[in-house]
Amino acid sequence: VKLMEAKYKQHTVRKQAFSVSAQHYAFVVHAFVDLIKQVDAEEYQFTLRETETQNILEDVMSFKSSLGILYLNKFNRQVLTKLFKEKKLKFTPLFKAKPHVFVCRDNPLAQKSSVKLRDLEDYPYLSYEQGQENSFYFAEEILSTLNRKMHIKVSDRATIFNLMVGLNGYTISSGIISSELNDDKIIAIPLEVDDMMTLGYLMPQQVEPSPITRQYLDLLRANIRGYGFEILEDKEK
């Protein structure tokens, strides 16, 4: 009987669960790793989805993920904000970042302290594909409407960095780059454009974050501060 009771108890232990859907950002992964290291549970099931923008919205709306992490700028803000409202989602800004170009250290552009759009014309442009919903407004990169001579679409972060090294390609992102995740072959160079990225998280409206979601958000903020950015919520306090 005791063996049966022990077996029953073992199978009734509730696994700690958490899921986040996000665009491809190093600080999201670092916070996820930190969360797992802090979890006080014998069993857990965590999910990190680096996915297309449309999927992020659907995952959060359907409660497949507790959080969605993406950016807004002056180009996509109106369209995405309207979608958030339609899907009953709330966007909370975390920090603002100036656009940067990611290139490998061996790229001739790596010698520059900043780059202009015309400096990029002779290099392959790398972007994340957005599936069937391939709207410019869902692009993970700013300036997605520009016509490029050479354009390569990829689906994962490892590939995009390999192509930066192998083909001297570039992409445009927030400027946060991790030597731990991407080794030290990739650098970020400020892009001279009149634009700003506001990165933040999505949650369903009228839903309070669970304790583990709050824990992850705290770790997310700590990682962002660690890269030298100011949390917008801190400024409002």
C-alpha angles and dihedrals in degrees: 000000000000090000090052091048091050091049091048092050090048091056094045095057105119113231117232105245133194135156134186130183118202150157114256107289129147094216090059091056094045092052090048091053091047091051094053090049090054098045113115099205135110091215130031141158115206127174130198113187117191096192150144119300094246090052091053091058093046093047093053095042092052093043090242085127129030092215140019122204123202143127138257128202137168091278102052101024099093096046096043094043089055090051091049089055093048091050092043093243128147122216117208115192116228105179145335124241135185113236116262135189117234115214136153119264092249093058112109088233089064089081092063124093089213137358137220125216091254089058089064099054097097096049129080112259114225123202139165114255117239102205121224092339089066094159119150087234091063094052116125090215126066119238090036092153094064116110112241127196091217121029127171122184121204136178104215141044097237091058095047091054092045089054091050088057099037100041104021087245126161140207134191122239145135099295095248108126129166123216087197093058101032101024117234097291094094126070135181122231123190113252115221101230133123097245141099132203120222109201120196147134136271127219133167112271116256091020120119116215115254119240092261091048089052089049091053092047090052090052090046091054091047091053092048091050088049089062090055100259126133117235109235092217089059091057091054094054 
